Amino acid sequence: MYATPDDIANLGRAHFNVLMYPETGETACRHMERTLGLPFTKTVPIGVSATNEFVDEVLGLIGRARSEGPIDSRLPWYSASVDSTYLTGKRVFIFGDGSHVMTAARIAKEEIGFDVVGMGCYNRELARPVRAMAKELGLEALITEDYLEVEAAIADLSPELILGTQMERHIGKRLGIPCAVISAPVHVQDFPARFSPQMGAEGANVIFDTWVHPLVMGLEEHLLTMFREDFEFSDTAGPSHHAAHSPNQEIVDQPTSIAASDQGANIIWLSDAEKELRKIPFFVRGKARRNTEKYATDHGVAQISIETLYEAKAHYAR
């Protein structure tokens, strides 16, 4: 900011360049490294580990040692706290620009304890490093600009959280999966009025809040038990602003055909399982239904009973 064309003549006086965002700055940094002999940083300081590595990299470029310990961030404490342990192993799909996807995958896997089940990017310039990181995680990266391919991948994997762009947020709304926006393209709602950095120690705190809040708002396991018998969350409850609630309506006691399995046969929800499903609060019921149907399909179960419902719940809670 505030630079003028005359400042270009002073570029060679720098000791090194700081590359924060490879998508927009790497070409210039490589040109100055080649023509002016200026090295540049390779680590994007997003996340606790990456920020510490960035500091060490800068100190190495200027020939100095650390005078203080690692950066102080609350993300590791929150990730390890009792209130956050239920996040461990939650399945997450990551998509966006290459830099944010790679840093997000590292944070998700190493610093929060999520299980990264899918990742990819839309900018082919960073396809190679994204593919390399995906391979380390035992995945095949999705490199595409087609949002329909991304939606199909998300629907197939059925993650519990999406980290993506504004487009993935729309996909998440259609599929009933919470999404935190980590990459452009974005919407004005993704820029809070408060100071909200993404890099450095405070950026790590912001990232934890941004990712965890949409997840726990839709998927807190204890809510299933807390509200499962609550009349206000029943399909048969009347409008809450009326003085009284409508009487309970009987659920038709017959199987319901709702989906086709991989074997080509219909999956049937038995009446007892359907009744049990209706006890789950509406805001997480769709996810419970999809998980159960996928579990039944994967295990060759043609009829979903109460036992199948709870087996699926235990399977996805691991």
C-alpha positions in Angstrom: 0.0 0.0 0.0 1.0 3.6 -0.7 3.8 2.4 -3.0 4.7 4.4 -6.1 6.5 3.3 -9.3 9.7 5.0 -8.0 9.7 2.4 -5.2 10.4 -0.4 -7.8 14.0 0.8 -7.9 14.4 0.0 -4.2 13.2 -3.6 -4.4 16.7 -5.0 -4.6 17.6 -3.4 -1.2 15.4 -5.9 0.7 17.0 -8.9 2.4 14.2 -11.2 1.4 10.5 -11.3 0.4 7.6 -12.5 2.4 5.2 -14.6 0.3 1.8 -14.7 2.0 -0.3 -15.9 -0.8 1.3 -18.0 -3.6 -1.7 -17.6 -5.9 -1.0 -13.8 -6.4 2.6 -13.3 -5.3 4.7 -16.4 -6.2 5.5 -15.3 -9.8 6.8 -12.0 -8.6 8.8 -13.6 -5.8 10.4 -16.1 -8.2 11.3 -13.3 -10.7 13.0 -11.2 -8.0 14.8 -14.3 -6.7 16.1 -14.9 -10.2 17.0 -11.4 -11.2 17.8 -9.7 -7.8 18.9 -12.7 -5.8 16.2 -12.2 -3.2 15.1 -15.3 -1.4 11.5 -15.6 -0.3 9.5 -17.5 2.4 7.8 -20.7 1.4 5.6 -21.3 4.4 2.1 -19.7 4.5 1.6 -18.8 8.2 -2.0 -20.2 8.6 -2.4 -22.4 11.7 -0.2 -22.8 14.8 2.4 -25.2 13.4 2.7 -23.3 10.1 3.1 -20.0 11.9 5.9 -21.3 14.1 7.6 -22.7 11.0 7.2 -19.4 9.2 8.9 -17.6 12.1 11.8 -20.1 12.1 12.1 -19.6 8.3 12.3 -15.8 8.6 14.9 -16.1 11.4 16.9 -18.5 9.2 16.9 -16.0 6.3 18.3 -13.3 8.5 20.7 -15.6 10.4 19.2 -15.2 13.8 17.9 -17.7 16.4 14.7 -17.6 18.4 14.8 -15.4 21.5 11.3 -16.6 22.6 9.4 -19.9 22.6 6.7 -20.9 20.2 3.7 -18.6 19.5 0.9 -18.5 22.0 -2.4 -19.5 20.5 -5.5 -20.9 22.2 -6.3 -23.3 19.4 -4.3 -26.2 20.8 -5.9 -25.8 24.2 -9.4 -25.6 22.8 -8.8 -28.6 20.6 -7.6 -30.7 23.6 -10.2 -29.4 26.0 -13.1 -31.5 27.4 -15.6 -29.4 25.6 -14.0 -30.1 22.2 -13.1 -33.8 22.4 -16.3 -34.8 20.6 -14.9 -33.0 17.5 -12.1 -35.6 17.2 -12.5 -37.8 14.1 -15.3 -35.7 12.5 -15.2 -36.2 8.8 -14.4 -33.1 6.8 -14.2 -32.2 3.1 -12.0 -29.3 2.0 -12.2 -27.4 -1.3 -11.1 -24.0 -2.5 -7.8 -22.3 -3.7 -4.7 -24.5 -3.3 -3.0 -22.4 -0.5 -6.1 -22.4 1.8 -6.9 -26.0 1.1 -3.4 -27.2 2.0 -3.2 -25.1 5.2 -6.7 -26.1 6.1 -6.0 -29.8 5.7 -3.0 -29.6 7.9 -4.9 -27.7 10.7 -7.8 -30.1 10.4 -5.7 -33.2 10.6 -2.9 -32.2 13.0 -4.3 -29.4 15.2 -8.0 -30.1 15.6 -8.2 -33.9 15.1 -10.6 -34.0 12.2 -10.6 -36.8 9.6 -10.0 -35.3 6.2 -12.0 -37.5 3.8 -11.7 -35.4 0.7 -9.9 -32.4 -0.6 -9.2 -30.5 -3.8 -8.8 -27.1 -5.5 -10.0 -25.2 -8.5 -6.7 -23.5 -9.5 -4.6 -25.9 -11.5 -1.4 -23.9 -10.9 -1.3 -25.6 -7.4 -2.7 -28.9 -8.4 0.7 -30.7 -8.0 1.3 -29.8 -4.3 -2.4 -30.3 -3.5 -2.2 -33.8 -5.1 0.9 -34.5 -3.1 -0.7 -33.6 0.2 -3.8 -35.6 -0.6 -1.7 -38.6 -1.3 0.0 -38.3 2.1 -3.5 -38.4 3.6 -4.5 -41.5 1.5 -6.8 -39.5 -0.8 -7.1 -38.5 -4.4 -7.3 -34.8 -4.9 -10.2 -33.4 -6.9 -8.9 -30.7 -9.3 -11.8 -29.1 -11.0 -13.7 -25.8 -11.8 -17.0 -27.6 -12.1 -19.1 -27.1 -9.0 -21.3 -30.1 -9.9 -18.3 -32.4 -9.6 -17.6 -31.0 -6.2 -21.2 -31.4 -5.1 -21.2 -35.0 -6.4 -18.0 -35.7 -4.4 -19.4 -34.2 -1.2 -22.7 -36.1 -1.6 -20.9 -39.3 -2.1 -18.6 -38.8 0.9 -21.3 -37.5 3.3 -18.8 -35.5 5.5 -19.9 -33.8 8.7 -18.3 -30.5 7.9 -17.3 -28.7 4.6 -14.5 -26.2 4.5 -14.8 -24.4 1.2 -15.9 -21.4 -0.8 -19.2 -19.6 -1.0 -20.2 -22.2 -3.6 -19.6 -25.1 -1.2 -21.7 -23.2 1.4 -24.6 -23.3 -1.1 -23.9 -27.0 -1.7 -23.8 -27.6 2.0 -27.2 -25.9 2.4 -28.7 -28.2 -0.3 -27.2 -31.3 1.3 -27.9 -30.2 4.9 -24.1 -30.2 5.8 -22.6 -27.3 7.8 -19.9 -25.3 5.9 -17.2 -22.8 7.0 -15.9 -20.5 4.2 -12.1 -20.6 4.0 -11.4 -19.4 0.5 -12.5 -17.1 -2.3 -15.0 -16.8 -3.9 -16.6 -15.4 -0.8 -19.6 -13.3 0.2 -19.9 -10.1 2.3 -21.2 -12.2 5.2 -17.7 -13.9 5.4 -16.1 -10.6 6.4 -17.0 -9.8 10.0 -16.8 -6.2 11.3 -14.5 -7.2 14.0 -10.7 -7.7 13.6 -10.6 -11.2 12.2 -7.2 -12.2 10.8 -6.5 -15.6 9.3 -2.7 -15.7 9.7 -0.5 -15.9 12.8 -1.4 -16.8 16.4 -4.7 -14.8 16.5 -5.6 -16.1 13.1 -5.4 -19.7 14.5 -7.9 -18.7 17.2 -10.2 -17.1 14.6 -10.0 -20.3 12.5 -10.9 -22.5 15.4 -14.0 -20.4 16.1 -15.0 -20.2 12.4 -14.7 -23.9 11.8 -16.1 -25.3 15.0 -19.2 -23.1 15.4 -21.0 -24.2 12.2 -20.1 -27.8 13.1 -21.4 -27.8 16.7 -24.5 -25.7 15.8 -25.7 -28.5 13.6 -24.1 -31.7 14.9 -23.7 -31.6 18.7 -24.1 -35.3 19.6 -25.6 -34.5 23.1 -28.4 -32.5 21.5 -29.8 -35.8 20.1 -30.3 -37.1 23.7 -31.1 -33.7 25.2 -34.1 -33.0 22.9 -35.1 -36.4 21.6 -38.3 -36.5 23.8 -38.9 -32.8 23.8 -42.4 -32.0 22.5 -41.2 -28.7 21.0 -39.0 -30.6 18.6 -41.5 -33.2 17.5 -43.1 -33.1 14.0 -46.5 -33.2 15.7 -46.0 -30.1 17.8 -48.1 -27.1 17.0 -46.8 -23.6 16.4 -44.7 -22.5 19.4 -46.3 -19.0 19.5 -49.8 -20.6 20.2 -51.0 -21.1 23.7 -51.2 -24.9 23.3 -49.6 -27.5 21.1 -51.6 -29.7 18.8 -52.2 -33.2 19.9 -49.9 -36.0 18.8 -50.6 -37.5 15.5 -50.2 -41.2 14.9 -47.5 -42.3 12.6 -48.7 -44.8 10.0 -47.4 -48.2 11.0 -46.1 -49.4 7.7 -42.7 -49.6 6.0 -41.7 -46.7 3.8 -39.6 -47.2 0.6 -37.1 -44.2 0.5 -33.9 -45.0 -1.4 -32.3 -47.4 -3.9 -29.3 -49.4 -2.7 -26.2 -50.2 -4.8 -27.7 -53.7 -5.4 -30.6 -52.1 -7.1 -33.2 -53.0 -4.4 -35.1 -50.5 -2.4 -34.1 -49.8 1.2 -37.1 -50.1 3.5 -37.5 -48.2 6.7 -39.5 -50.3 9.2 -42.1 -48.5 11.2 -40.3 -48.8 14.5 -37.1 -47.3 13.0 -39.2 -44.6 11.3 -40.7 -43.7 14.7 -37.3 -43.7 16.4 -36.0 -41.4 13.6 -38.8 -38.9 14.3 -37.6 -38.5 17.9 -34.4 -37.0 16.6 -34.6 -33.2 16.4 -35.5 -31.9 13.0 -32.2 -29.9 12.6 -30.1 -33.0 12.6 -32.6 -35.6 11.4 -31.7 -35.3 7.8 -28.1 -36.1 8.5 -29.1 -39.1 10.7 -31.3 -40.4 7.9 -28.7 -40.0 5.2 -26.0 -41.7 7.4 -28.3 -44.6 8.2 -29.2 -45.1 4.6 -25.6 -45.0 3.5 -24.6 -47.4 6.3 -27.5 -49.8 5.2 -26.4 -49.6 1.6 -22.7 -50.2 2.4 -23.6 -53.2 4.5 -26.2 -54.8 2.3 -29.1 -54.1 4.7 -32.4 -54.1 2.9 -34.6 -53.1 5.8 -33.7 -50.5 8.3 -34.7 -51.4 11.9 -34.0 -49.7 15.2 -30.9 -51.8 15.5 -29.6 -50.6 12.1 -30.3 -47.0 13.1 -28.2 -47.3 16.2 -25.5 -49.3 14.5 -25.1 -46.5 11.9 -25.0 -43.9 14.7 -22.2 -45.8 16.4 -20.4 -46.3 13.1 -20.3 -42.6 12.3 -19.6 -41.5 15.9 -16.2 -43.3 15.8 
